[in-house]
Amino acid sequence: MKPDEDRNQPAAGAHGAGCWSRIGVTGDRSCDLLAGLGHCRHCDEYAGAALQHLARPVDEAYLREWAEHFRAPEAAEERLDASAVVFRIGREWLSLPTAMFVRIAPHTVPHKVPHRAGRGLRGIVNIGGRLYPCVALAELLGIAEEGGSRRQDRHTFARLLLVQWEDQAYALPVADLHGIVRYASGRVLPPAATINKGLLRFLTGVLPEQDMQVGCLDVGLVGHQLARTLR
């Protein structure tokens, strides 16, 4: 045996089954081979124990359990083919597709526009040096801005959602922001008949998300209402 090969062999007596947990990397590190090997996994004793573990006999119950596991049909993964930004106005959790969004901004008080009083138009806001018409979705959708409460273990901050419809961007004030949700289109349920009638006509469905029932807004109808505020 070559000298360097001899150094990799465990010394009699000091080494043996489980020596890595006594004098090796998980023990007191007193093994005289550690300095040369660096880690117990490079030692023949450690490798031999691993081979013995892999070669151990298995009982019938173990074989049956794994046979059942691999015989079971593969579960089809849900395809997440849609995404939306979820927010709250009053008591209502609502969403718009992420493709509409330009950015999210802190809430700011809009400045009134003289001689412009379109339905829902609150004024203009300056975000990053650019002016946006500020439109209250609550008024367009016929829902109350008051009410609702913050979700448990979450801070609640009013925001401005900057969205794009056709060639015009708008700032939409909301009471709370949940964030982006990716979901499978098949999860969207028909709106319940008990939903506010004014809001109902703007919904394409309802998305169950955690403890919320999120109303999915119809992009075309909402965009049309936003455009009307500037006419």
N, C-alpha and C positions, 0 to 999 in steps of 0.2 A: 504494500500500500504506500502511495506517495505521502510525503510529509504533510502537504496541505490538505489532503483528503483525510488524514488521521486526525487533524484538528477539528474536523466537522463531526466526528463520532462522539457520542455522549460517554462521559466517564462512568465507569461502573459504580453503582451504589448511589451516587448523588442524583442521577437522572432516572427517570422511569415514568410510568403512567401519570399524567397530570403534572409533570414537573414544571411546566410553564406557569402554573398557578401558584407554585411554591417558591421556586427560585428564578422563574423567568419574568417576562414582561408584566404579568399580572400578579407576580409575587414580590419577593424582596430584591429581585434582580441580582442575586449573588452568583448566578451561574457563570462559570468561567468561560463559556462559549459565547456569551452575549457580545463581548467586545469585538469579536471577529465576525459574528453573524449579523449583528445589528438587531435582529428580531427572531423570536422563536419560530416563526413560520419558515425560516430558512434551515431549520434543524431537522435532521432525519427522524428524531424522536417524535417531533410534532407532526411531520408528514406521515409517519407510520401510524400514529393514532388516528389521523384523518382517514386513512385507507381502511383501517379496522372498522371505523364508524360507518363508512359507506358500504362495507361488505357485510354488515351485521344482518342476521336473518330477520325477516319480517313475518308477521302472523297473517292469517287469512282475513281478519277484520280490517287490517291496514290495506291489504290489496283490494278488498271489496269497496272500501271508502274511496280510494283513488279511482277505481274503475267507474264508480258512479259519477264521480266528478268529471271525468273526461268523456263519459257517455252522454252527459247532459247537453242539450242543444245550446249553441252559443246565443247569448242574449243580444238582440239587435240594439245597437247604440242609437240613442236619440240624436238626430241630426239637428244641430243648432243652426238654423238657416235664417234667423232674423235677429235684429238687435234694436233696442229702443232706449231712450232716456226716460226714466221714471221720476215723476215729481208730484208734489201735492199742492192743490189749491183748495183752501177751506178744508172740508172733510174728504175731498175726492182725490184718490191717487190716480194719476193719468200718465199717458206716455205718448211720445212722438218718435218716429224713426230717427236713428242717429244720423242718417244721411242729411237731415234738415239742419243739423246744428253747426253753427260757426264757432261758438265758444260759450262758456259759462262765466258770468261776471258777478261781482258783489252787487247787492241791491243798492240802488241810488234813487233819490227823489227826482222824478221827471220835471222838466220845465214846460210850462203851458205854452201852447202855440196859439197866438191870437187868430181869432176868426176861423179856427178849425175845431169842430166839435163832433167829429165822427164817432159813431157808437163804439165805445171801448177805448178810444184814443185818449191816453192820459197826458201826452206831451212828447218831448224828446229827451233822450239821455245821451251824455257824452261818455263813450267807452273807448279808452285808448286813443283819444283824439278824433274819433269818428262819431257822427251823430246818427242815432237810431230812433225811429218812432217807437214809443213805448205803448203797447197795447195790452189791455187787461183781458186775458182769456176768460176770466170769471164772468165778465159782462157778456162776452160773445157767446159763451156756452150756457148762460142762464143759471149759474151756480153761485152760492154765497161764498164770499172770500173769508168770512168769519168761521170760527169753529175748527175742529180738528185739534189734535194734540200730538206732541212729539212722540216718536217711537222710543221704547225703553232702551236705555244705554246708548242713545244717540243725541248729539247736539243738533238743534234745529236752527238753521240760518235761512233767511229769505235770500233769494237769488234772482238774477236776471238771466233768462235763457235767450241767447242770441241765435235766431233761426233764419234760414233763407227760404223764401218762396219765390220762385221764378227769378226775377232780377232785383228783388227788394229784400233787405234784411230787416228784422223786427226784434225788439226787446220785449220779452214776456216776463212779467214779475210772477214769482211763485213763492209759496210759503215755506217749502222744504224741498230738498233734492235727495232722492235715493241713489241715483247714478245710472250707469249703463247696465242693461240686462240683456244677455244673449239667451235666446229661447228657440224652441221648435215651434213652427207655425201651427202644428197640430194641437198644441196645448191651449190655444186661444178658444175660449168658449163663447157661445152666443150671449149677448147682454140680457140680463134678467129684466123682466117686465116691470119690476119694482123700482128701477133706476129712474131718477128725475127725467121727466119727459123732454125738457129742454136739452139736457145733456145726451139723452138716448139717441137722438138723431145724428149726433156727431161721432158715435162709436161704431167701430167695426167688430168689436168683440171685447171680452174681458180676459185678462191674463192672470191666473193665480201665481203669485210670487211671494214666497215666505208666508207672512201672515197678512198679506195685502191682496185685494182684488183690484187689479189695475185696469182702468178703462183705456183701451187702445183707440186713440183718436183717428178719425178719417182725415188723412193728409189733404186730400182735395178739398173737402168741405171747410176745414180749418184755414187752409191757404186762401180760399175764396173770401172768407170772412175777414181775414187780415187785410187783403187787398182793398176791400170795400171801405175800410176805415180811412184810407187816404184819398178817396174820391171826393 
